[in-house]
């Protein structure tokens, strides 16, 4: 399948504007199989699972996973709870830099077909992403204190309404790297505290919003460490309307969820973004031959099981030369493609909703990158 990709830069970041290679298989449509890692992926995780989305485990047989250096891999199939499909979990990690071929027989109604994908495992750099600095000590009068909850110290918030006819209501914020504790916070229209959940020391929270999970309204947010690279490494949290924890959503295949977005589907899965640092030859775009690439990753996670239902990488599917930025001359990781957000269509399938220009979001349809009609 051919695809057209256009990139644009805003504030030094590359944005997706049109057409990525992704999935669109729901729990009610199991006629097509999406197999990932996608064929041709150049930097899959050594801990990757082989995801078969769209066909039940009972119709998947004779799974073969062979690494060019590590040899044949044993493993087991585990089914998804939110959609038809299963992941093959290998018993041991792949070797960095090797080529892996994965295939299986799909038997549907007596019609058998072998499907396959081939990908390369990333070489991981000896690079540690430095976190942003710690906030300065709070000045007197800038944090709140409560006799009944002495461990809570959210920042003081002042709300100024300068727009006539502004709608009343609560405000959702996530104070980070400022005064007081960091965490998801709800205040009323006057700045009064409604609810606050501090995150562990050294972490911050972002992206607090209301979503629906299993037919009920829930609060979701991301918490973790923000690196100086401008991306996050953490986890997404789901809380009930009574502020009780329901689930944590972790990126799979050895990655950690990024701060940019979490989108829940009606079926009980979640789309998350993640970033991966990998060794890469950047000489074709004026960078070092032994450079470091910050690759954008999009995953669909089965919330109940934590399995990866689908995974897409920018690297290998969007050319390095399409970026409007250039690799750093200092050897810093190159953020050539930056996923910002995700939106869902009415059926709960994923599509990108990247920031393109100030105050504008563009939505692009996502179609199966590798589907096999069986």
C-alpha positions as semicolon CSV with decimal commas, in nm:
position;residue;x (nm);y (nm);z (nm)
1;X;0,000;0,000;0,000
2;X;0,140;0,338;-0,094
3;X;0,095;0,634;0,134
4;X;0,141;1,006;0,107
5;X;0,301;1,190;0,396
6;X;0,347;1,562;0,434
7;X;0,529;1,716;0,727
8;X;0,540;2,068;0,857
9;X;0,733;2,246;1,129
10;X;0,596;2,464;1,405
11;X;0,811;2,583;1,696
12;X;1,093;2,357;1,585
13;X;0,884;2,042;1,590
14;X;0,784;1,824;1,297
15;X;0,412;1,758;1,275
16;X;0,215;1,492;1,092
17;X;-0,031;1,643;0,846
18;X;-0,163;1,357;0,641
19;X;-0,177;0,983;0,615
20;X;0,001;0,753;0,855
21;X;0,012;0,376;0,842
22;X;-0,202;0,246;1,122
23;X;-0,488;0,014;1,201
24;X;-0,862;0,031;1,188
25;X;-0,993;-0,302;1,313
26;X;-1,261;-0,302;1,581
27;X;-1,403;-0,581;1,789
28;X;-1,694;-0,614;1,545
29;X;-1,483;-0,642;1,229
30;X;-1,249;-0,940;1,235
31;X;-1,227;-1,003;0,862
32;X;-0,893;-0,824;0,821
33;X;-0,572;-0,892;1,007
34;X;-0,331;-0,618;1,106
35;X;0,010;-0,764;1,191
36;X;0,275;-0,566;1,377
37;X;0,556;-0,471;1,405
38;X;0,479;-0,352;1,055
39;X;0,675;-0,498;0,769
40;X;0,993;-0,295;0,717
41;X;1,005;-0,136;1,061
42;X;1,377;-0,061;1,114
43;X;1,386;-0,010;1,491
44;X;1,148;-0,244;1,675
45;X;1,210;-0,296;2,045
46;X;1,416;-0,599;2,155
47;X;1,117;-0,674;2,382
48;X;0,853;-0,650;2,110
49;X;0,558;-0,885;2,092
50;X;0,403;-0,996;1,763
51;X;0,051;-0,852;1,745
52;X;-0,228;-1,021;1,546
53;X;-0,524;-0,782;1,551
54;X;-0,845;-0,894;1,382
55;X;-0,826;-1,274;1,408
56;X;-0,902;-1,480;1,723
57;X;-0,625;-1,684;1,882
58;X;-0,816;-2,002;1,799
59;X;-0,758;-1,933;1,428
60;X;-0,385;-1,858;1,464
61;X;-0,155;-2,159;1,433
62;X;0,204;-2,256;1,360
63;X;0,350;-1,924;1,474
64;X;0,712;-1,894;1,362
65;X;0,942;-1,618;1,491
66;X;1,305;-1,633;1,380
67;X;1,582;-1,382;1,444
68;X;1,882;-1,367;1,211
69;X;2,115;-1,372;1,512
70;X;1,908;-1,511;1,799
71;X;1,745;-1,795;1,604
72;X;1,399;-1,938;1,659
73;X;1,191;-1,798;1,944
74;X;0,937;-1,991;2,146
75;X;0,642;-1,808;2,297
76;X;0,272;-1,812;2,373
77;X;-0,043;-1,648;2,241
78;X;-0,253;-1,425;2,468
79;X;-0,591;-1,293;2,359
80;X;-0,711;-0,934;2,382
81;X;-1,009;-0,844;2,598
82;X;-1,124;-0,539;2,400
83;X;-1,101;-0,671;2,044
84;X;-1,060;-0,985;1,839
85;X;-0,694;-1,078;1,824
86;X;-0,392;-1,196;2,022
87;X;-0,027;-1,121;2,084
88;X;0,252;-1,376;2,056
89;X;0,481;-1,315;2,354
90;X;0,832;-1,439;2,286
91;X;1,010;-1,615;2,572
92;X;1,330;-1,410;2,539
93;X;1,428;-1,072;2,393
94;X;1,559;-1,027;2,040
95;X;1,918;-0,928;1,967
96;X;1,986;-0,566;1,884
97;X;2,032;-0,503;1,512
98;X;1,905;-0,841;1,395
99;X;1,642;-0,906;1,130
100;X;1,330;-1,087;1,253
101;X;1,075;-1,272;1,044
102;X;0,741;-1,362;1,202
103;X;0,465;-1,562;1,037
104;X;0,160;-1,769;1,122
105;X;-0,110;-1,979;0,959
106;X;-0,454;-1,819;0,974
107;X;-0,733;-2,074;0,941
108;X;-1,073;-1,918;0,876
109;X;-1,354;-2,155;0,785
110;X;-1,118;-2,409;0,633
111;X;-0,936;-2,147;0,426
112;X;-0,573;-2,136;0,542
113;X;-0,329;-1,860;0,459
114;X;0,020;-1,781;0,593
115;X;0,077;-1,418;0,683
116;X;0,413;-1,268;0,773
117;X;0,605;-0,957;0,865
118;X;0,975;-0,882;0,871
119;X;1,138;-0,610;1,079
120;X;1,473;-0,504;1,221
121;X;1,544;-0,473;1,593
122;X;1,679;-0,137;1,708
123;X;2,030;-0,075;1,825
124;X;1,995;0,116;2,150
125;X;2,235;0,404;2,216
126;X;2,429;0,464;2,533
127;X;2,240;0,781;2,602
128;X;2,042;0,884;2,906
129;X;1,767;1,142;2,859
130;X;1,819;1,409;3,123
131;X;1,505;1,523;3,308
132;X;1,404;1,884;3,342
133;X;1,535;2,053;3,652
134;X;1,352;2,050;3,983
135;X;1,133;2,351;4,067
136;X;1,258;2,620;4,299
137;X;1,150;2,606;4,665
138;X;0,807;2,753;4,718
139;X;0,785;3,107;4,850
140;X;0,552;3,188;5,142
141;X;0,197;3,239;5,029
142;X;0,231;3,045;4,703
143;X;0,114;2,705;4,827
144;X;-0,197;2,585;5,005
145;X;-0,195;2,399;5,334
146;X;-0,473;2,197;5,497
147;X;-0,504;2,089;5,859
148;X;-0,714;1,787;5,759
149;X;-0,468;1,684;5,482
150;X;-0,120;1,795;5,594
151;X;0,049;1,607;5,307
152;X;-0,125;1,816;5,040
153;X;0,049;2,132;4,919
154;X;-0,102;2,236;4,586
155;X;-0,015;2,578;4,447
156;X;-0,235;2,881;4,506
157;X;-0,430;2,958;4,188
158;X;-0,587;3,290;4,095
159;X;-0,856;3,294;3,827
160;X;-0,908;3,617;3,635
161;X;-1,206;3,638;3,403
162;X;-1,163;3,914;3,147
163;X;-1,413;3,792;2,887
164;X;-1,774;3,911;2,931
165;X;-2,019;3,624;2,943
166;X;-1,756;3,361;3,023
167;X;-1,919;3,028;3,108
168;X;-1,896;2,925;3,474
169;X;-1,758;2,588;3,569
170;X;-1,460;2,397;3,700
171;X;-1,114;2,428;3,550
172;X;-0,877;2,134;3,492
173;X;-0,505;2,208;3,527
174;X;-0,183;2,017;3,586
175;X;0,068;2,248;3,758
176;X;0,420;2,133;3,672
177;X;0,767;2,256;3,762
178;X;0,620;2,552;3,946
179;X;0,538;2,623;4,307
180;X;0,394;2,354;4,529
181;X;0,332;1,992;4,444
182;X;0,266;1,869;4,092
183;X;-0,042;1,670;4,004
184;X;-0,385;1,673;3,839
185;X;-0,593;1,952;3,989
186;X;-0,952;2,073;3,960
187;X;-1,044;2,422;4,073
188;X;-1,370;2,616;4,063
189;X;-1,423;2,939;3,875
190;X;-1,279;3,139;4,163
191;X;-0,963;2,934;4,208
192;X;-1,095;2,730;4,500
193;X;-0,963;2,375;4,522
194;X;-1,211;2,104;4,423
195;X;-0,972;1,808;4,396
196;X;-0,599;1,745;4,384
197;X;-0,391;1,428;4,346
198;X;-0,016;1,483;4,403
199;X;0,217;1,267;4,196
200;X;0,533;1,109;4,337
201;X;0,825;1,341;4,410
202;X;1,031;1,399;4,097
203;X;0,737;1,339;3,863
204;X;0,486;1,573;3,701
205;X;0,138;1,536;3,553
206;X;-0,012;1,655;3,223
207;X;-0,319;1,607;3,002
208;X;-0,596;1,596;3,265
209;X;-0,934;1,544;3,099
210;X;-1,269;1,364;3,116
211;X;-1,316;1,055;2,898
212;X;-1,546;0,753;2,889
213;X;-1,438;0,405;2,997
214;X;-1,675;0,108;2,997
215;X;-1,963;0,349;2,946
216;X;-1,882;0,563;3,251
217;X;-1,718;0,908;3,276
218;X;-1,361;0,891;3,406
219;X;-1,070;1,122;3,470
220;X;-0,746;1,050;3,285
221;X;-0,402;1,203;3,297
222;X;-0,036;1,126;3,233
223;X;0,231;1,127;3,503
224;X;0,603;1,067;3,487
225;X;0,930;1,240;3,406
226;X;0,964;1,504;3,135
227;X;1,301;1,497;2,962
228;X;1,486;1,798;2,828
229;X;1,418;1,647;2,485
230;X;1,059;1,765;2,520
231;X;0,900;1,423;2,563
232;X;0,782;1,223;2,863
233;X;0,848;0,882;3,010
234;X;0,571;0,762;3,239
235;X;0,225;0,609;3,260
236;X;-0,138;0,708;3,204
237;X;-0,388;0,692;3,489
238;X;-0,765;0,630;3,482
239;X;-0,974;0,736;3,784
240;X;-1,349;0,709;3,845
241;X;-1,581;1,007;3,886
242;X;-1,549;0,952;4,262
243;X;-1,169;0,991;4,230
244;X;-1,085;0,625;4,281
245;X;-0,814;0,450;4,074
246;X;-0,948;0,218;3,803
247;X;-0,649;0,131;3,585
248;X;-0,302;0,237;3,478
249;X;-0,215;0,228;3,109
250;X;0,146;0,152;3,028
251;X;0,306;0,155;2,687
252;X;0,414;-0,194;2,584
253;X;0,716;-0,356;2,424
254;X;0,957;-0,196;2,669
255;X;0,852;0,165;2,606
256;X;0,710;0,418;2,852
257;X;0,406;0,628;2,771
258;X;0,467;0,982;2,650
259;X;0,297;1,291;2,792
260;X;0,128;1,408;2,472
261;X;-0,201;1,219;2,462
262;X;-0,413;0,926;2,576
263;X;-0,735;0,833;2,398
264;X;-0,969;0,562;2,527
265;X;-1,187;0,365;2,286
266;X;-1,545;0,250;2,351
267;X;-1,424;-0,110;2,327
268;X;-1,182;-0,078;2,620
269;X;-0,847;-0,013;2,454
270;X;-0,626;0,295;2,459
271;X;-0,415;0,476;2,204
272;X;-0,091;0,612;2,351
273;X;0,218;0,785;2,219
274;X;0,573;0,692;2,310
275;X;0,926;0,784;2,209
276;X;1,226;0,562;2,148
277;X;1,595;0,656;2,132
278;X;1,774;0,445;1,870
279;X;2,108;0,441;1,690
280;X;2,065;0,560;1,332
281;X;2,269;0,657;1,029
282;X;2,178;1,023;0,972
283;X;2,440;1,094;0,705
284;X;2,176;1,108;0,430
285;X;2,032;1,423;0,589
286;X;2,358;1,588;0,688
287;X;2,393;1,428;1,028
288;X;2,647;1,185;1,173
289;X;2,670;0,832;1,044
290;X;2,651;0,712;1,404
291;X;2,370;0,938;1,518
292;X;2,081;0,905;1,761
293;X;1,721;0,930;1,645
294;X;1,423;1,009;1,866
295;X;1,157;0,796;1,700
296;X;0,783;0,856;1,745
297;X;0,576;0,549;1,831
298;X;0,198;0,506;1,838
299;X;0,046;0,206;2,015
300;X;-0,298;0,065;2,078
301;X;-0,304;-0,100;2,421
302;X;-0,557;-0,352;2,550
303;X;-0,624;-0,195;2,891
304;X;-0,736;-0,513;3,074
305;X;-0,434;-0,721;2,971
306;X;-0,172;-0,456;2,893
307;X;-0,102;-0,624;2,559
308;X;0,003;-0,426;2,252
309;X;-0,267;-0,463;1,989
310;X;-0,095;-0,252;1,726
311;X;0,223;-0,046;1,691
312;X;0,342;0,210;1,435
313;X;0,682;0,382;1,407
314;X;0,755;0,702;1,220
315;X;1,103;0,574;1,134
316;X;1,080;0,347;0,833
317;X;0,742;0,483;0,729
318;X;0,817;0,855;0,703
319;X;1,143;0,940;0,527
320;X;1,407;1,129;0,726
321;X;1,436;1,369;0,434
322;X;1,071;1,473;0,481
323;X;1,159;1,651;0,804
324;X;1,191;2,029;0,804
325;X;1,444;2,012;1,088
326;X;1,808;1,908;1,071
327;X;2,014;1,679;1,295
328;X;2,209;1,856;1,568
329;X;2,578;1,919;1,512
330;X;2,636;1,849;1,882
331;X;2,532;1,484;1,860
332;X;2,207;1,531;2,049
333;X;1,914;1,300;1,956
334;X;1,725;1,423;1,650
335;X;1,351;1,469;1,700
336;X;1,267;1,456;1,331
337;X;0,899;1,364;1,368
338;X;0,687;1,464;1,665
339;X;0,350;1,304;1,742
340;X;0,131;1,550;1,931
341;X;-0,217;1,407;1,972
342;X;-0,465;1,139;1,874
343;X;-0,835;1,152;1,793
344;X;-1,092;0,877;1,747
345;X;-1,360;0,843;1,486
346;X;-1,719;0,755;1,592
347;X;-1,631;0,383;1,585
348;X;-1,334;0,418;1,820
349;X;-1,064;0,372;1,556
350;X;-0,754;0,584;1,585
351;X;-0,647;0,878;1,376
352;X;-0,384;1,144;1,420
353;X;-0,479;1,493;1,525
354;X;-0,152;1,681;1,511
355;X;-0,095;2,047;1,584
356;X;-0,024;2,210;1,248
357;X;-0,057;2,581;1,307
358;X;-0,130;2,788;1,620
359;X;-0,486;2,735;1,731
360;X;-0,563;2,479;1,464
361;X;-0,572;2,102;1,468
362;X;-0,582;1,890;1,157
363;X;-0,734;1,544;1,151
364;X;-0,611;1,281;0,909
365;X;-0,762;0,941;0,841
366;X;-0,571;0,632;0,941
367;X;-0,590;0,324;0,726
368;X;-0,444;-0,025;0,767
369;X;-0,079;-0,027;0,674
370;X;-0,059;-0,404;0,646
371;X;-0,382;-0,598;0,642
372;X;-0,436;-0,946;0,513
373;X;-0,787;-1,051;0,409
374;X;-0,833;-1,403;0,536
